[in-house]
Amino acid sequence: MADARLALALAAIALVAMSWSAVRPAPGFAQQQQDEDPQSPRQYRPQAPDAMQRLNAITDRNGPDHVDMSPPPSITMNAVPGYGNAPLSVGFFVNTVDPEGRTFVSYVWNFGDGQVSIDPPLTFFHTYQIPGNYVATVNATTSDGRTATAYVGITVRPGGLN
């Protein structure tokens, strides 16, 4: 457990170090600010490092490396109730959004207890018979093949407990 905490702490430190190097001003930025005429209004003119110039070339809509990508669809799911005694009947409520305005044509459900379904999620119910912790998943696919996935956890306690 201590090794896992140490690894997590080191990963967090590395992530902060990488993000800090990404937002650090370009070399010469401070000198440029000092060299400006004090009478003129100050303007922010950072000098982009080479990596930023390459990024701008990639995202330039007129550049040869430009690729149009459709924004991904999104899906959210709630389970009501999220916990209770076995047998537990759970209602799954799904909200799908596609920024492209396409329709969702297929759904694949996995309830985490070995049961699966491909029914559309109008209002979907599933009964968990065996106590345990489950992760229910729904994958939705749009008419142009883009997918979104939602997860929700369910806890089923033994039937005799309150």
N, C-alpha and C positions, 0 to 999 in steps of 0.2 A: 504494500500500500504506500509506504514511504517512497519507494522508487517511482511509483506512478505520479505521486505529488511532485517529486523533484523534476520528472520529465515534463509535467504540465507547466511548472514554474519556468523551466528553461525555454520551453516553447513560447510562453507568453513574453518573456524577455526578448527572445529573437524577433517575435512579431513587432514589438514596440520599436526595437532597433531598426528593423526594415522600414517601418512606417515613418520613423523620424528621418531617416536618410532620404525618403521620398519627398518630404515637405521642407527640407532644409533649403535656404535661399542659394541661388547659383553663385559660384565664385565671382567676386568683383561687384556684387550687388551693393554691399555696404559702401564701397569706395564710390560707386556711381551716385549713391544718395548724397555723399559728402561733396561731390564735385558739382552738384547742381547750383544754379544761381539762387541765392537766398531770396531775391526779390520776385522770382517767378513762382507761380503756383506749383506745388509739389505734385508730381505724377508718379505713379507706380510703374516702373519700367524694368521688371526683372529680366535677366538674361537667361534664356532657357538653356539648360544643359542639352548635350547631344541626344540623350534618351528622350527628352521631351520633344525635341524637334522631330525625331523619328515617329513618336506617337502622333504628333500633329499631322504628319504626312499620311499616316495610316487612316486617320479619322477624317481627313479632308475629303469632302464629298466629290471633289473634282479629280482627286488623285487616282492613280491606277490601282492602288491597293484597297480601294473602298469596296466594302461588301455590305449590301443591305441585308439586315437580319430582322425577322419579325420579332416583336417583343413576346416573351413567353406568356402563356396563359397561367392563371392562378386558380387554386382551389383551396377552400378551407372546409373543415369538417368538425362538428361537435357531436359528442356522444351524451345522451341524456337517458338515464343517469350514468355517470361515469364510474360508479361503484355501487356495490350492494351484495345481497346474499344470493347464493345459487338456489334455483335457476334464476338468472338475471336476464330480463328482456331489455335490450338497449335500442333506443332510437338513434339513428344516424342522420344528421341534418347537414347537407352539403351546399356550399355556395361556390359556383364557378364563374370566372370572369375571363373573357378573351378580349384583349385590347384591339385585336384585328376584327372583332365582330363575327367571327366564324362560330358555327355551332359545334357543340361537343357531340361526337357520334358514338363513342363507346366508353364504357366504365368497367373496370376490373376491381372487384372487392376481394380483400383477404382479411378475414376477421381474427387471425392470429391463433385460432383454435383448430385449424385444419379445414375449415369451411371457406369456400370461395363462391363468388357470384359474378355474373356479368349484367345484372339488372340495372336499369337506370335509377338514379337516386331521388325519386320523387319524395318519398319519406320512407326510409328503409329501416326495418327492425330485424334484429338478430338476437337469439337467445343463447346465452352461455350456460352450459349445464355443469361444468366442472370448475371448482374454485381455482383461482390463479390470477396472474397478471398477464394481460394480453395487449398487443398493439394491433389495432385495426388500421388497414391501409386502403385507400381508394386511388386508382390511377385513372385519369380522364384524358381522352385523346380528342383533338379537334379534327375538323374535316380536312385540314391540310397536314395532319400528322404530328402536330406539336403536342406535347404531353405535360401534365401537371400531376403532382402527387400530394396527398394529405395524409397525415398520421394522427391518431388519437389513442391514448392509453385507457384501458378499462381494468378495474380491479374487481374480482368476484371472490367473495368470502364464502366460507362454508355455510350451508343453509341454517344451522342452529344458532349462529351468532347474531347479535344485534349490533 
